[in-house]
């Protein structure tokens, strides 16, 4: 059910992103606004990456294969990193264009269509953000979380265009009208700088998973669970290794028992301890690769 809801949400997001992209490109060309055209191109690339995310989300729900014996979870952070990297490059390229436009003295802009675009897109973006936040509160999808952040950022930034274009319409009727050619290129520079932290943050989080950096919360939870187990069973020592890649959580625990425990207890007892450890972790069993090993010989630790 969660996987189906995730895919349905991503499909809606792709359709909405395509609509925003089309609006941005059309209104950007009509009004002559580079900031609106950038917004449309940003949305177009985002829709392509959302479609790729949907494909990977479906793959991640499959069983492992002979070639991918740990499943397809590792594809999720790779796609997220690619998404963030492309959007980061787009922002940097647009910022350089904005700086070049400011140096050249800006350009004329039809603020009427630009203002209409900003109002419509702001409503769409904030509505999509609210819907995805509500869905992700139930299923905790990394893709929907990233997508919701993108919608929120787009909505907030586009809402600033409403203010800027409204003020520009007013300024056109005053002695300050000679500043209006700079409005669009300055807004483009501001837009790109505001957008930039989002894809950079996506890349940083994704690379942590690609590099298998241990999540602090998961590592702490495993140590808390094992502290209880060690005290109750009187084991000598343990080592744990954790990692997260996409929705997959990899948890490996090696327990050094006492020779007396090894001689006394059977497999059923070990399975019972393993089950208690697994039940104490709040990770969905479908989204974890969980291994607990027991030995009485320290050489195998």
N, C-alpha and C positions, 0 to 999 in steps of 0.2 A: 504493500500500500504506500509506504514512504517513497519507494523508488518511482512508482507511477505518479505520485503527486509531484515529486521533484521534476520529472520529465514534462509533465503538463505545465508546470510553472515556467520552466525554461522555454517551452514552445510559445507560451503567451509573451514572454519577454522578448523572444526573437521577433515575433510579429510586431510588437509595439516598437522595438528598436528600428525595424525596417521602416515603419511609418514615420518615426522621428527623423530618420536619416533622409527619407525622401522629402519631407517638409524642409529640412535644413538645406539640402542641395537646391531645391526649387526656389525657396525664398531667398537663399543666399545669392543666387544668380539674378533674381528679379530686383532685389534691393541693392545689389552690389556690395554686400557685406561679407568681408573675409572671415569675421568672427562667426557668423551664422554658417558659412560654408565649412569652416573648420568643425563646427559642432555637428554638421551633417556627416562629414567624412569620419569623425570620431565615432559616431553612432553606427555608420556602415561597417567599419572595422569591428566594432563591438558586437554587431549582430552575427558576423562571420565567426567570431570567436565563441559566441554563445552557442551557435550551431555545433561547433567542434566540441564544446563542453557537454552538450546534450549527447553527442555520439559517445564520448568517453564515459559519461555517467551510465549509459546503457552497458558499455563494456565492463565497467567496474562491478556490475551486478551479476556477471557471468561467473560460472565456476572456473577454477584454474584449468589450464590445458597442459599438454605434454611440453610445450615450449615455454609457456608462462606458468610455471608451477606455483608461484606465489600469487597468482591472480593478476588483475589489471589495475590494481590500486595505484601503482607507481606512475601511471599515465596522467592522473589528475594533477599533481603538482607540476608536471612537465607542461601541460596545456596552460595552467595558470601562469607559469613563468613566461611562456611564449606570449600569452595575452598581454601581460604587464610590460614585457620588453617592447612589443610592437607599439603599444599606446604611448610608452615613454618616448620612443623615437619620433612618433607623430607630434607629440607635444613640443619636443625640442625643435623640430623642423618648423612648426607653426610659429614658435616664439621668435626664431631667427627671421622669419618672413615679416612678423610684426615689427621687429626692430628696424628692418630694412624699410618698411612702409613709413615709420615715424621719421626716419632720416630723409626720405623723399618728400615729406610734407603731407602724407595722408592722401585721402581721396574722398570724392563726394559720395553720399549715401542717402537712399530714400528711406527715411525713418518710419514711415507709415506701415509698409509691409513687414519691416523688421520687428516693429512692436507687436503686430498681430501674431507673428511667429513665436515670439518670446512668451506670450500669454498662453497660447495653445500648448506649447511644449512643456512649460512649467507644470501645468495641470496634469499632463500625461505622466511626467517623470515622478511627481510626488504621489500620484495614485498607484503607480507601479511599485514604488518603494514601500508604501504602506501594505500593499498586497503581499509582496515577497517577505517582508518582515513577519507578517502574520503566519505565513506558511512555514518559514524557517524556524519559528518558535516551536514548531511541532517536530520537524525532521532534521534540523541542524545539518544542512548541506553546505559544504564549502563553496560550491559553485553558486548557489543561491545567495549566500552571504556576500560573495564578491559582487554578484550582479546587483543586489540591493544597494550596496555601497555606491556602485556606479550610478544607479538611478538617483540616489539622494544627492550625490555630488552634482550630477547634471541638472537636477531640479533647482538646487540652490544657486548654481552659477547662472542658469538661464533666467532665474528670477531677478538677478542683478542686472541682466540686460533690459528687463522691463523698466527698471528705475533709470538706467543710463539712456535708453532711447526716448523715454518720456522727457527727461531733462533736456535732451538734445533737441527735441521738437520745440521746447520752450525757448532754448537758447537761440534757435534759428531766427527768432523774431526780435532779437536784441542786438546790441552793439558787439556782443561776443560771438557773433555768428562765424567769424573767421576761424574759430577753434573747432567747429564741427567736423571738418575733414579728418581731424585726428582721432575722433571718437572711436571709429571702428578699429583702427590699428592698435590703439591703446587698450581697448577692450579685448582684442585678440591676445595681446601680451599678458593681460591680467588673467584671462581665461586659461591660457596654457600653464601659467604658473600655479593657478589654483587646481587644475586637473593633475598636475605632475605628481604630487604626493600619493595619489591613489594608485596609479600603476607601479610606482616605485615600491610602495608598501606591499602590493601583490607579489612583485618579484622577490622581495626579501623573505616574505612568509613562505613562498613556494620553494625557494632555494634551501631554506632550512629543512624542508621535507625531502627535497632531492638529495641533500647531503646527509640525511638521516641524523640530524641533530636531535638529541633526546628532548621531547617536550617536558618542560619543568613540572607542569601539573600532573601529568601521567607518571613521571618518575617519582614524584612525591607520594602519590597515591599508592603505588606499588610498595614503597618503603614502609608506609603506614600499615598496610595490610600485612606485610611480612613481619613487622615488629610484633604484631599480635600472634601470628603463627609461631614465630621463633620462641616467644615466651611460653606459649601453651605447650608446644611439643618438645622444647628443650634441645633444639637442633644446635649444631656447633657454629655454623656460618652459612651465608648465602651470597650469591652474586646475582644481580639483575641487569638486564639490558632492555631498553625500550626505544621505540622509534615510531614515528607516524608518517605515512605517505598517503595523501588524499584522505579518504575515509577509513583507510586500513590502519589498525594499531598493531604493532608487532611487540609482543611481550615475551621475554625469555628469562626464566628464573632457574638457577642451579642451587640446590640445597645440599649442604654437607651434613649428613646425619651422624649420629653416634653409632659405633659398632654394635652396641646392644640393640638399638632401634632396628638396624638393618637385619640383625639375626632374628628379632622377635616378630616384626610386623610383616604382613604379606602385601600383595599387590592391591587388594581391596582397600587396605588402610591408606596406601599411597594415593589411590584414586579419590578417596574421601577428602584427603588434605588438598589435593589438586582442585577438587570441586569447590571446597570452601574458599580457596584463593580466588578462583574465577568468579564466584558469586559475590565476593566483596568488591570486585572492580565494577565500575559503572559503565563499562564499555559493552556495547551490544555484541553478543557472541558472533553475529554474522559479520561484524566489522573488525575482527581481531584475529591475529595469528598467535595463538597462546601455547607456550611450551613450558612445562615444569619438569625438571630432571632431579633425580635423587641419587646420591652416592655416599658411601661411607669412606671412600678413598680420596684424599685431598688431591691426588695427582690428576683426577678427572675434573677438577674445578676450573 
